[in-house]
Amino acid sequence: MSDQPRRPQKSGKPGKPYRRPQKDPVRILAFEALRAVDERDAYANLVLPPLLRAARAKGDFDGRDAALATELVYGTLRRQGTYDAVISECVDRPLREVDPPVLDVLSLGVHQLLGTRIPTHAAVSASVELARVVLGDGRAKFVNAVLRKVAQHDLDAWIERVAPPYDEDPEDHLAVVHSHPRWVVSALWDSLGGGRSGIEELLAADNERPEVTLVARPGRATTEELLREEAAVPGRWSPYAVRLAEGGEPGAIDAVRDGRAGVQDEGSQLVALALANAPVEGPDRAWLDGCAGPGGKAALLAALAAQRGALLVASEKQPHRAGLVARALDGNPGPYQVVVGDGTRPPWRAGSFDRVLMDVPCTGLGALRRRPEARWRRRPEDLDGFAPLQRALLTTALESVRVGGIVGYATCSPHLAETRAVVDDVLKQHPHAELVDARPLLEGVSDLGDGPDVQLWPHLHGTDAMYLALIRRTG
């Protein structure tokens, strides 16, 4: 028998055999998801599900593995700003000079150390093993050194070290503590109208994992049917909402697979319901969803329209998103039509509709719980890009509705530049239109402010930060 070792001795230490890095499917998948978010500007909520399905198909994952991978990805993205500040204290170079894949491994490790109950030694060793697999032994040593420094303090102690005092710079303090860009903190604070407790509660809510909320589409499914599912509880506000407790899997529910129910935030449901229930003068036969993709609001509106014998036209500019709308509407009990069209150059005649919903493209700052990476991608200058489109679409909506009809202007952003500023500017150009108080149409919902428009909030309502203004055309 040969005296030679079976594997090369790569350690550099005589007599110590090389040890292969241990592959951890959960952490490798989390790393791959973060790389896709970073390299391709992908969204985690689109990247992660197919990765999890593939892992389950290979037999690598069970439910607990999937839950851990999900927590690692979303937790790391939500706390990225805080973790970057911590890592900066533990490396000898600016973060921009750290290779992005190395930074992703470090961030995953820091989240395990500071944001989970994983024991310190396990968090460090698992992260170093991941680095050996995806980065190589040399950079794994760097990861090990940095994480051992991070492990010397808990999250509260690190925040005390890296966040400026609130009294000296309140916005920067909140930005570091709650992991939001400073400009977003400032914008949200303005939208709330000031006060420390409200902004802290909102920023903290943005970092919580949102519940999965289902909608029972009227005439096709009932909340009673959905509530028979395991871990299902009633919604807070919408009569069609059912919430799934942590671990609930929508894709396993027959009504969701059949399209009779869907996944839809309760704030989105409330917007559709308010438009549907707003009083109109005269006939109520034709409804329009002018920015219908991906189809959640359109499916609820179409089901409500069907109960009244009304037609829903769902318009979407992007053909692939129009396909998603068509899929969401398939099986609707009443008439509907899906149109591929530009809402700023509509293919329908003016005054054709009794009700119009225009849920405009926006920065998405109201959905940071679901898309935490969006907070790091958006820039203040993005507002300038959306502004002309938002005003043009609201103008189209007012031209598309008949006299006596109602328009709902909605956006998943609480930024004043995307909400009240748009509505105020357009109404100045359209004297024959007036705001309708939307608050009574959200029956039972508390903390709706002074009106007549409505701003929902994660920390007050448990929904995305949806905005809604209802406008009646008077001439």
Residue pairs with C-beta under 8 A, 6 or more apart in sequence:
5 17
6 17
7 17
7 18
7 20
8 18
9 15
9 16
9 17
9 18
10 18
10 137
11 17
11 18
21 129
21 132
21 133
21 140
22 129
22 133
23 133
24 126
24 129
24 130
24 133
25 55
25 60
25 61
25 65
26 61
26 65
26 68
26 69
26 72
27 69
27 72
27 108
27 126
27 127
27 129
27 130
28 130
28 133
28 134
29 51
29 52
29 55
29 61
29 69
30 69
30 72
30 73
30 76
30 108
31 101
31 104
31 105
31 108
31 130
31 134
32 51
33 44
33 47
33 48
33 51
33 69
33 73
34 73
34 76
34 77
34 104
34 107
34 108
35 100
35 101
35 104
36 42
36 47
37 43
37 44
37 47
37 77
37 373
38 100
38 104
39 100
41 377
43 371
43 373
43 374
44 73
44 74
44 77
44 371
44 372
44 373
45 370
45 371
48 69
48 70
48 73
51 69
52 61
52 66
52 69
52 70
55 61
55 65
55 66
55 69
56 66
61 69
63 247
67 247
71 116
71 209
72 108
72 111
72 112
74 209
74 372
75 111
75 115
75 116
76 83
76 104
76 107
76 108
76 110
76 111
77 372
77 373
78 179
78 206
78 207
78 372
79 111
79 114
79 115
79 179
79 207
80 107
80 179
80 372
80 373
80 376
81 175
81 176
81 179
81 180
81 181
81 376
82 155
82 158
82 159
82 162
82 176
82 177
82 178
82 179
83 107
83 110
83 111
83 114
83 179
84 95
84 107
85 162
85 163
85 176
86 110
86 114
86 150
86 158
86 162
87 95
87 98
87 103
87 106
87 107
87 110
87 146
87 150
88 94
88 95
88 162
89 149
89 158
89 161
89 162
90 146
90 149
90 150
91 98
91 146
95 103
98 106
99 139
101 134
101 135
102 131
102 135
102 139
102 142
102 143
105 127
105 130
105 131
105 134
105 135
105 143
106 127
106 143
106 146
106 147
108 127
108 130
109 123
109 124
109 126
109 127
109 130
109 143
109 146
109 147
109 150
110 147
110 150
112 118
112 122
112 123
112 126
112 127
113 120
113 123
113 124
113 147
113 150
113 151
114 150
114 154
114 155
114 158
115 155
116 123
118 126
120 151
123 147
123 151
124 144
124 147
124 148
124 151
127 143
127 147
128 140
128 143
128 144
128 147
129 140
131 139
131 140
131 143
131 144
132 140
135 143
150 158
153 161
159 176
159 177
162 176
163 172
163 173
163 176
163 177
164 172
164 173
164 176
165 173
166 173
166 174
166 196
170 196
171 182
171 185
171 186
171 189
172 182
174 180
174 185
174 199
174 200
174 203
175 181
175 182
175 184
175 185
177 203
178 185
178 200
178 203
178 204
178 206
178 207
179 207
180 188
180 203
180 206
180 368
180 375
181 375
181 376
181 378
183 379
183 380
184 365
184 375
184 378
185 199
185 203
187 365
187 414
187 415
187 416
187 417
188 199
188 202
188 203
188 365
188 414
188 415
189 199
190 416
191 414
191 415
191 416
191 419
191 455
192 198
192 199
192 202
192 457
198 459
201 459
202 457
202 458
202 459
204 459
205 369
205 457
205 458
205 459
206 368
206 369
206 372
206 375
206 458
207 369
207 372
208 369
208 458
209 246
209 369
210 265
210 369
210 370
210 458
210 464
211 243
211 244
211 245
211 246
211 462
212 243
212 244
212 248
212 250
212 263
213 235
213 241
213 242
213 243
213 244
213 263
213 264
213 265
213 266
213 269
214 226
214 232
214 241
214 242
214 243
214 244
214 250
214 253
214 256
214 261
214 262
214 263
214 264
215 238
215 240
215 241
215 242
215 261
215 262
215 263
215 264
215 269
215 296
215 299
215 300
216 222
216 223
216 225
216 226
216 240
216 241
216 242
216 255
216 260
216 261
217 240
217 259
217 260
217 261
217 262
217 299
217 300
217 303
217 332
218 240
218 300
218 303
218 304
218 306
218 307
219 303
219 306
219 307
219 333
219 334
220 255
220 259
220 260
220 261
220 303
220 331
220 332
220 333
221 255
221 260
221 261
223 234
223 235
223 239
223 240
223 241
223 242
225 255
226 232
226 242
226 253
226 255
226 261
227 233
227 234
227 242
229 242
229 244
229 248
229 253
230 248
231 244
231 245
231 246
231 247
231 248
232 242
232 243
232 244
232 245
232 248
233 242
233 243
233 245
234 241
234 242
234 243
235 241
235 242
235 243
235 266
235 269
236 243
236 266
236 461
236 462
237 266
237 269
237 270
237 442
237 444
237 445
237 461
237 463
238 266
238 269
238 270
238 273
240 269
240 273
240 300
241 264
241 266
241 269
244 250
250 256
250 263
251 257
253 261
255 261
256 262
256 263
258 331
259 299
259 327
259 328
259 330
259 331
260 331
262 296
262 299
262 328
263 296
264 296
264 297
264 300
265 367
265 370
265 463
265 464
265 466
266 461
266 462
266 463
267 366
267 412
267 456
267 461
267 463
267 464
267 465
267 466
268 296
268 297
268 412
268 463
268 464
268 466
269 300
270 442
270 445
270 456
270 463
270 466
270 468
271 297
271 357
271 359
271 408
271 410
271 466
271 468
272 297
272 300
272 301
272 304
272 357
273 300
273 304
273 441
273 442
274 408
274 438
274 441
274 442
274 454
274 468
274 470
275 301
275 355
275 357
275 406
275 408
275 468
275 470
276 301
276 304
276 305
276 355
277 441
278 355
278 406
278 408
278 436
278 438
278 441
278 470
279 406
280 354
280 355
280 404
280 405
280 406
280 472
281 404
281 405
282 354
282 402
282 404
282 405
283 354
284 308
284 310
284 354
284 355
285 309
285 310
285 311
285 354
286 310
286 311
286 313
286 352
286 353
286 354
286 355
287 301
287 305
287 310
287 311
287 312
287 313
287 353
287 354
287 355
287 356
287 357
288 312
288 313
288 314
288 315
288 348
288 352
288 353
288 355
288 356
288 357
288 397
288 400
288 401
289 297
289 298
289 301
289 312
289 313
289 314
289 315
289 357
289 359
290 315
290 343
290 346
290 356
290 357
290 358
290 359
290 393
290 396
290 397
290 400
291 315
291 316
291 317
291 343
291 358
291 359
291 360
291 361
291 393
292 298
292 314
292 315
292 316
292 321
292 322
292 325
292 338
293 316
293 317
293 318
293 321
293 322
293 324
293 325
294 321
294 324
294 325
294 328
295 314
295 324
295 325
295 326
295 327
295 328
295 329
296 328
297 357
297 359
298 312
298 314
298 325
298 328
298 329
299 328
299 329
299 332
301 312
301 357
302 312
302 314
302 329
302 332
302 334
302 336
303 332
303 333
303 334
305 311
305 312
305 334
305 336
306 332
306 333
306 334
306 335
307 334
309 334
310 334
310 354
311 334
311 335
311 336
311 337
312 329
312 332
312 334
312 335
312 336
312 337
313 336
313 337
313 339
313 348
313 353
314 325
314 329
314 336
314 337
314 338
314 339
315 338
315 339
315 340
315 341
315 343
315 346
315 347
316 322
316 325
316 338
316 339
316 340
316 341
317 340
317 341
317 342
317 343
318 340
319 340
322 338
322 339
322 340
325 338
326 338
329 336
329 338
339 347
339 348
341 347
343 358
343 392
343 393
343 396
344 389
344 392
344 393
344 396
346 396
346 400
348 400
350 399
350 400
351 399
351 400
351 401
351 402
351 403
352 400
352 402
353 400
353 401
353 402
353 405
354 401
354 402
354 405
354 406
355 401
355 405
355 406
355 407
355 408
356 397
356 400
356 401
356 405
356 406
356 407
356 408
357 407
357 408
357 410
358 393
358 394
358 396
358 397
358 407
358 408
358 409
358 410
359 408
359 410
359 411
359 412
360 386
360 389
360 390
360 393
360 394
360 409
360 410
360 411
360 418
360 422
361 386
361 389
361 390
362 386
362 390
362 411
362 412
362 413
362 415
362 418
363 374
363 378
363 382
363 383
363 386
363 413
363 415
363 418
364 371
364 374
364 378
364 412
364 413
365 374
365 375
365 378
365 412
365 413
365 414
365 415
365 465
366 411
366 412
366 413
366 414
366 464
366 465
366 466
366 467
367 374
367 412
367 464
367 465
368 374
368 375
369 458
369 464
370 464
383 415
383 417
383 418
386 418
387 417
387 418
387 422
390 411
390 418
390 422
391 422
391 425
391 426
394 407
394 409
394 422
394 423
394 426
395 426
395 429
395 430
397 407
397 409
398 407
398 426
398 430
398 433
398 471
398 473
401 407
401 473
402 473
403 432
403 473
403 474
403 475
404 472
404 473
404 474
405 472
405 473
406 436
406 470
406 471
406 472
406 473
407 433
407 470
407 471
407 472
407 473
408 468
408 469
408 470
408 471
409 422
409 423
409 468
409 469
409 470
409 471
410 466
410 467
410 468
410 469
411 418
411 419
411 466
411 467
412 464
412 465
412 466
412 467
413 419
413 465
413 467
414 455
414 457
414 465
414 467
418 467
419 453
419 455
419 467
419 469
420 453
420 469
423 435
423 453
423 469
423 471
427 433
427 434
427 435
427 471
432 473
432 474
432 475
433 471
433 472
433 473
433 474
434 471
434 472
434 474
435 452
435 453
435 469
435 470
435 471
436 452
436 470
436 471
436 472
437 451
437 452
437 470
438 451
438 452
438 453
438 454
438 468
438 469
438 470
439 445
439 448
439 449
439 451
439 452
439 454
441 470
442 448
442 454
445 456
445 461
446 460
446 461
447 457
447 460
447 461
448 454
448 455
449 455
452 469
452 470
453 467
453 468
453 469
453 470
454 467
454 468
454 469
455 465
455 466
455 467
456 463
456 464
456 465
456 466
456 467
456 468
457 463
457 465
458 464
458 465
